[in-house]
Amino acid sequence: MSTNFLLHCDYTVLWYTKGMSYRVRLNTFEGPFDLLVYLIERAEMSIYDIRISEITAQYLAYIRRLEENDVAVGSDFMVLAATLIDIKSKMLLPRMTEEGIEAEDPRTDLTKKLLEYVRFKKAAGLLEAQREYARLKLEKPQEDLQPYTGVPDIYLKMDMDGFIAAFRAFIHRKVKGEELLRMQSHIERERISLESKTSRIAGILEAAKKRIVRFAELLSPQKEDEKYDKVVTLIAVLDMAREGRLRAQQEVNFAEIEITGTEE
């Protein structure tokens, strides 16, 4: 009957199956300070008030476990172990000197080093996160598109007053342009209406066969813009009379205008 069991520690995993063994190295801790910070956080201690006796025991137990599993322990781990043992021994000594002055806390130097290590570790974590974020970005190098556009870059060299004056001139030209467009549209509308009105009057006179046609008969039946229609009709009648295409007469002011066609 084959036996399968797993022996796990923070650094090494040994797997035995049917008389064969495989060793996998797990770099859980990057150094002695990384291990020490982990032990302090797991014990819910404050870096400013380390229970040195408890943390030293846990640290040494971890190193012994590595040695039992045939894991090479780095010299830096052993140096920190010696430092912890030295601090532990100093903590057992009286804190007051013969002169009545309280000696410096032997944990002070270790606390400073741990705080500096934690600060740099957090900074390294932020840099690593930025690297991963930047790795997901795709950047296109900047290119000069001027050969394709054919339009050179223009740089304005003027002060603020000159810029304001140029902007006002631009707005003035824009407003004038819009007004000209509206006038052109209005003139175009009148020209089309005059041509259509002239054609309509010519048709009415041709159908009348020399009969007198009153001005009111020339107006459009639609009442959408009666005033505009009267003006255009009058201009068309005068224009056709000037060309000799019709005769128009009015006996007295404000009387009905009578219109007859000519042979031309």
C-alpha positions in Angstrom: 0.0 0.0 0.0 1.5 3.3 -1.1 1.6 6.2 1.2 1.0 9.8 0.2 1.5 12.7 2.6 2.4 16.4 2.3 4.9 18.2 4.5 4.5 21.9 4.1 6.4 24.9 5.4 6.7 28.4 4.2 9.8 27.8 2.2 9.7 24.1 1.0 7.0 21.6 0.0 8.0 17.9 0.0 5.8 15.5 -1.8 6.3 11.7 -1.4 4.5 9.3 -3.7 5.4 5.6 -4.1 8.9 6.0 -2.8 9.6 9.0 -5.0 10.1 12.5 -3.6 9.9 15.9 -5.3 11.2 19.1 -3.8 9.6 22.5 -4.7 11.1 25.8 -3.4 8.6 28.4 -2.4 10.1 31.9 -1.9 7.4 33.1 0.5 9.7 35.5 2.3 12.2 37.7 0.4 14.5 38.1 3.4 14.7 38.1 7.2 12.9 41.4 7.7 10.1 40.2 5.5 9.7 37.1 7.7 9.9 39.3 10.9 7.2 41.7 9.6 5.0 38.7 8.8 5.4 37.3 12.3 4.7 40.6 13.9 1.5 41.1 11.8 0.3 37.6 12.5 0.8 38.1 16.2 -1.1 41.4 15.9 1.8 43.3 17.5 2.8 46.9 17.0 6.2 47.6 15.4 6.6 50.3 18.0 6.1 47.8 20.9 7.4 44.4 19.9 7.0 41.6 22.4 10.6 40.6 21.7 10.6 37.3 23.7 7.5 36.0 21.8 8.7 37.1 18.4 12.2 35.8 18.9 10.8 32.3 19.8 8.6 32.3 16.7 11.5 33.4 14.5 13.9 30.8 15.8 11.2 28.1 15.5 10.8 29.0 11.9 14.5 28.8 11.2 14.7 25.4 13.0 11.8 24.1 10.8 13.7 25.2 7.7 16.9 23.4 8.9 14.9 20.2 9.7 13.6 20.2 6.1 17.1 20.6 4.7 16.6 24.1 3.6 19.7 26.3 3.4 19.2 29.2 5.7 20.8 32.4 4.5 23.4 34.2 6.6 21.2 37.3 6.8 18.5 35.2 8.6 21.1 34.0 11.1 22.3 37.6 11.7 18.8 38.8 12.5 18.3 35.8 14.8 21.4 36.8 16.7 20.2 40.4 16.9 16.8 39.2 18.3 18.6 37.1 20.9 20.8 40.0 21.8 17.8 42.3 22.2 16.0 39.7 24.3 18.9 39.4 26.7 19.1 43.2 27.0 15.4 43.3 27.8 16.1 41.1 30.8 18.6 43.5 32.3 17.5 46.5 34.5 16.6 49.5 32.5 17.8 52.0 35.0 21.5 52.9 35.3 23.4 53.5 38.5 22.9 57.2 38.0 19.1 56.7 37.9 18.9 57.4 34.1 16.6 55.1 32.1 18.6 53.3 29.4 17.6 53.4 25.8 15.1 50.8 24.7 17.2 48.1 23.0 14.3 47.6 20.4 14.7 51.2 19.1 17.2 50.4 16.3 15.3 47.3 15.2 12.0 49.3 15.1 13.6 52.0 12.9 14.9 49.4 10.4 11.5 47.6 10.3 9.7 50.9 9.7 12.1 51.7 6.9 11.7 48.3 5.4 7.9 48.5 5.5 8.0 51.9 3.8 10.2 50.7 1.0 8.2 47.5 0.6 5.0 49.5 0.1 6.7 51.8 -2.4 7.9 48.7 -4.3 4.4 47.4 -4.3 3.1 50.6 -5.8 5.8 50.6 -8.5 5.0 47.0 -9.3 1.3 47.9 -9.7 2.2 50.7 -12.0 4.4 48.4 -14.0 1.6 46.0 -14.4 -0.8 48.8 -15.3 1.6 50.2 -17.9 2.2 46.7 -19.3 -1.5 46.6 -20.4 -1.1 49.9 -22.4 -0.2 50.2 -26.0 1.4 53.4 -27.1 1.9 54.6 -30.6 5.0 56.7 -31.2 4.4 60.3 -32.3 4.7 60.9 -36.0 5.0 64.0 -38.2 1.9 64.1 -40.3 2.8 67.3 -42.1 3.9 65.6 -45.3 0.4 64.1 -45.6 -1.6 67.1 -44.7 0.4 69.7 -46.7 -0.6 72.4 -44.2 2.3 73.8 -42.2 1.9 74.6 -38.6 1.0 78.2 -37.9 2.1 79.9 -34.7 0.5 83.2 -33.7 3.0 85.7 -32.2 0.9 88.4 -30.7 -0.1 89.7 -27.3 -3.5 89.3 -25.6 -4.8 92.7 -27.0 -3.9 91.6 -30.5 -5.5 88.3 -30.1 -8.8 89.8 -28.8 -8.9 92.3 -31.7 -8.4 89.4 -34.2 -11.1 87.4 -32.5 -13.5 90.3 -32.7 -12.8 90.8 -36.3 -13.4 87.1 -36.9 -16.8 87.3 -35.2 -17.7 90.4 -37.2 -16.9 88.7 -40.5 -18.9 85.7 -39.4 -22.0 87.8 -38.6 -21.7 89.7 -41.9 -21.3 86.4 -43.8 -24.5 85.1 -42.2 -26.4 88.3 -43.1 -25.2 88.0 -46.7 -26.4 84.4 -46.9 -29.8 85.4 -45.6 -30.1 88.3 -48.2 -28.9 86.0 -51.0 -31.6 83.4 -50.0 -34.2 86.2 -49.9 -33.2 87.5 -53.4 -33.1 84.0 -54.8 -36.7 83.4 -53.5 -37.9 86.7 -55.1 -36.3 85.9 -58.4 -37.9 82.5 -58.6 -41.3 83.9 -57.6 -41.0 86.7 -60.2 -40.3 84.2 -63.0 -43.1 81.9 -62.0 -45.5 84.9 -61.7 -44.5 86.3 -65.1 -45.1 82.8 -66.7 -48.5 82.6 -65.0 -49.6 86.1 -66.2 -48.5 85.2 -69.8 -50.7 82.1 -69.6 -53.7 84.0 -68.3 -53.4 86.7 -71.0 -53.0 84.1 -73.7 -56.2 82.3 -72.5 -58.1 85.6 -72.3 -57.8 86.2 -76.1 -57.5 90.0 -76.0 -60.1 90.2 -73.2 -59.5 92.7 -70.4 -58.1 91.0 -67.3 -58.3 92.6 -64.0 -55.3 92.8 -61.7 -57.1 90.7 -59.0 -57.4 87.8 -61.5 -53.6 87.6 -61.7 -53.2 87.0 -57.9 -52.5 83.5 -56.6 -55.5 81.7 -55.1 -53.4 80.8 -52.0 -53.6 83.3 -49.2 -50.4 82.4 -47.4 -48.6 85.7 -48.1 -51.1 87.9 -49.8 -49.1 91.1 -49.5 -46.0 89.5 -50.9 -48.0 88.0 -53.8 -49.5 91.4 -54.7 -46.1 93.1 -54.7 -44.5 90.3 -56.9 -47.6 90.4 -59.3 -47.3 94.2 -59.7 -43.6 94.0 -60.4 -44.2 91.3 -63.0 -47.0 93.4 -64.7 -44.7 96.4 -64.8 -41.8 94.4 -66.1 -44.0 92.8 -68.9 -45.4 96.2 -69.8 -41.9 97.6 -70.2 -41.1 94.7 -72.5 -44.3 95.4 -74.5 -45.9 92.0 -73.7 -49.0 93.6 -72.2 -50.9 96.9 -71.7 -52.0 98.1 -68.3 -54.2 101.1 -67.5 -55.8 102.7 -64.4 -58.5 105.3 -64.9 -58.0 107.0 -61.5 -55.9 106.4 -58.4 -56.8 103.3 -56.5 -59.0 102.1 -59.3 -58.8 98.6 -60.7 -55.9 97.9 -63.0 -57.0 96.6 -66.3 -54.6 94.5 -68.3 -54.7 93.2 -71.9 -52.3 91.2 -73.9 -50.4 92.4 -77.0 -49.6 90.5 -80.2 -46.0 90.2 -79.2 
